[in-house]
Amino acid sequence: MASKKGMAIASLVLRLFTILFAAGCIVVLILDKAPNGGDSNVTFRDVIGYKYVFATAAVAAAYCLLLLPFTMYRACTGKKLVRGPFLPALYFYVDKVVAFVLASGVGAGFLDTADLKVAYGDFFELFGEDFKDTPLEGFFNKGYVATALLAGAFLCMAILSKFSFPRRPPTDATNKGFFFR
């Protein structure tokens, strides 16, 4: 019983860390601004990769917030709130999907930031300027920070998907699968 309770507590902690990392990513992206000459600012809305990073962080945070009450109940009482074989399988597959969505957001954020830093660096070099002296350098560095926080959310969700694996095999011995009935 201690093992099940320990797994439930670990699941709760990982969901909380996923929420914290995703929320931190969202906050860094929202606060990230750089002057664009004149009255306008460059924000995450101007970079498509950062919009995707924001969306994946929002999806992960919403999913973990949705499952947080169920996980807290299981960690406190040691019992599942909803019984049956369907819900553990659903947790397992949705945790995997959310983890892969987060992984794609991490890849998009890192690659988009690296690509834009090189492109803007080459552009400024044409005019004899140094890219490191511009506010865009700080903007893209904060993009790296937001993406690193999203990577932390991905790692927590990937570990969590390992904990949410349904351990009990099907009780029906005659069920050999979808194609062999």
Secondary structure, 3 states (H helix, E strand, C coil): CHHHHHHHHHHHHHHHHHHHHHHHHHHHHHHCCEECCCCCEECHHHCHHHHHHHHHHHHHHHHHHHHHHHHHHHHHHCCCCCCCCHHHHHHHHHHHHHHHHHHHHHHHHHHHHHHHHHHHHHHHHHCCCCHHHCHHHHHHHHHHHHHHHHHHHHHHHHHHHHHCCCCCCCCCCCCCCCCCC
